[in-house]
């Protein structure tokens, strides 16, 4: 378990915000709140706008270039994305793979996209200073509860190499923004796979 240093509120929010995984965009989640519905609508509008103009602007090519396809890829290691991190279109897809409580995540707070969805499971960190809890009982043996309290708390399997992340566009890496040397790595989307970069790939940090 690694604890985070204490940050001023504004900085803490700016660091934690990109990781608040949103499951509200998944079909089959009947328990979504009005606020979550609004967030999902915003995300749909943002991605829908790009999709509507794909044939004219080439955004499909940009999105694929930045995000990959999300399709199954070959690797020499054990595939850590057969269950957790598997592609999905609804919570039901993930429950069938990973059991009750599993969720289909489509994006991270309308910032990062998760190509073809990402099966995960919510968990609870003990306090706002804790970023990781290994072998968390809410997650299951060998899994880590990670994130930032109030923004993003989810279960994931730690990885050691890209060969274990057998989906196009995903690799074994630190949490963006707040991951530090020595922290566990997870099978995550490309850092450049954001709505902002897809809209304007010439921005700094988009290549």
GUTIBA-328687 format. One line per field, with one value per residue (C-alpha): chain; x negated, y negated, z negated. Coordinates in pm, whole numbers. Each point is the difference from the previous one (the first is absolute). Example, Ala and Ser with C-alpha at 12.3 -4.5 7.8 and 13.67 -1.06 7.14 Angstrom:
<sites>
ch <- [A; A] .
X <- [-1230; -137] .
Y <- [450; -344] .
Z <- [-780; 66] .
</sites>
This chain:
<sites>
ch <- [A; A; A; A; A; A; A; A; A; A; A; A; A; A; A; A; A; A; A; A; A; A; A; A; A; A; A; A; A; A; A; A; A; A; A; A; A; A; A; A; A; A; A; A; A; A; A; A; A; A; A; A; A; A; A; A; A; A; A; A; A; A; A; A; A; A; A; A; A; A; A; A; A; A; A; A; A; A; A; A; A; A; A; A; A; A; A; A; A; A; A; A; A; A; A; A; A; A; A; A; A; A; A; A; A; A; A; A; A; A; A; A; A; A; A; A; A; A; A; A; A; A; A; A; A; A; A; A; A; A; A; A; A; A; A; A; A; A; A; A; A; A; A; A; A; A; A; A; A; A; A; A; A; A; A; A; A; A; A; A; A; A; A; A; A; A; A; A; A; A; A; A; A; A; A; A; A; A; A; A; A; A; A; A; A; A; A; A; A; A; A; A; A; A; A; A; A; A; A; A; A; A; A; A; A; A; A] .
X <- [0; -140; 128; 27; -150; 241; 75; 185; 360; -25; -309; 148; 309; -202; -198; 285; 257; -146; 36; 359; 121; 355; 217; 308; -56; 69; 324; 182; -85; 349; -128; -171; 86; 121; -348; -154; 253; -101; -366; 75; 197; -291; -241; 234; 39; -374; -75; 309; -102; -330; 167; 255; -279; -236; 52; -70; -280; -184; 54; 34; -362; -111; 189; -141; -348; 19; 211; -52; 295; 51; -4; -170; -375; -263; -249; -252; 105; 317; 292; 119; 286; 211; 228; -96; -70; 188; 198; 368; 307; 208; -31; 160; -298; -234; 220; -1; -381; -94; 303; 244; -104; -209; 50; -65; -203; -1; -199; -181; 190; 49; -378; -155; 185; -8; 18; 287; 60; -183; 136; -74; 147; 41; -177; -60; -333; -40; -77; -86; -374; -6; -47; -40; 104; -148; 207; 303; 278; 265; -189; -125; -328; -284; 197; -66; 247; -135; 90; 101; 281; 307; -127; -110; -12; -17; -154; -273; -262; -356; -220; -372; -27; 190; 26; 257; 228; 131; 228; -100; -46; -68; -336; -150; -55; 27; 316; -22; -86; -42; -187; -355; -305; 41; 380; 188; 86; 329; 132; 121; 90; -252; -54; 74; 341; 205; 301; -209; -280; 244; 161; -336; -299; -239; 30; -300; -8; 213; -278] .
Y <- [0; -341; -318; -328; -319; -272; -243; -330; 66; -141; 205; 314; -39; -61; 317; 222; -113; 186; 332; -8; 289; -50; 308; -206; 29; 375; 147; 215; -213; -79; -157; -301; -332; -314; -151; 310; -9; -358; 95; 290; -230; -241; 278; 139; -342; -51; 337; -15; -330; 148; 315; -195; -175; 295; 49; -367; -82; 327; 5; 377; 24; -246; 186; 335; -145; -145; 268; 320; 220; 173; 335; 307; -2; 269; 10; 245; -35; 96; -212; -215; -147; 311; -88; -327; -254; 204; -180; -61; -194; 45; 91; 335; 86; -49; 183; 300; -7; -108; 47; -216; -361; -23; -315; -108; -321; -197; -307; -173; -317; -98; -39; 337; 242; 377; 156; 254; -26; 134; 244; -103; 7; -280; 6; -240; -145; -57; -372; -290; 51; 359; 70; 379; 296; 332; 319; -204; 227; -190; 77; 354; 180; -154; -312; -359; -268; -320; -360; -305; -11; -172; -3; 344; 324; 320; 346; 102; 268; -132; 82; 21; -18; -112; 365; 51; -276; 178; -264; -247; -346; 123; 45; 63; -342; -223; -191; -322; -319; 149; 325; -5; 219; 316; -8; 297; -11; 95; 72; -347; -199; -219; -330; -181; 169; -301; -180; -316; 160; 167; -338; -171; 237; -295; -96; 46; 349; 156; 183] .
Z <- [0; 95; -154; 184; -144; -103; 286; 9; 97; 354; 81; -152; 214; 315; -63; -105; 256; 300; -177; -117; 213; 118; 43; 80; 375; -2; 118; -251; -304; -125; -322; 159; -165; 173; -33; 152; 282; 72; 8; 234; 229; 12; 86; 264; 156; 8; 156; 217; 152; 106; 129; 204; 186; 28; 373; 69; -243; -41; -378; 10; 111; -268; -271; 108; 18; -351; -168; 194; 86; -334; 183; -140; 64; -31; -285; -136; -363; -183; 122; -291; 204; 58; -291; -172; 271; 260; 273; -72; 103; -317; -366; 85; 221; -296; -251; 234; 6; -350; -224; -192; -47; 315; 208; 358; 11; 325; -100; -281; -92; 364; 27; 83; 227; -53; 350; 15; -375; -304; -259; -357; -350; -254; -337; -290; -106; -375; 16; 229; -48; 125; 369; 7; -215; 111; -29; -96; -135; 199; 319; -51; -40; 199; 96; -99; -102; 147; 63; -200; -255; 135; 356; 110; -198; 200; 3; 244; 46; -17; 300; 62; 380; 309; 108; -276; 138; 305; 150; 269; -152; -355; -169; -344; -153; -304; -76; 203; -187; -349; 58; -137; 46; -203; 12; 149; 370; 164; 350; 97; 311; 181; -180; 328; 33; -109; 144; 12; 202; 237; 60; 55; 24; 49; -368; -224; -150; 273; 182] .
</sites>
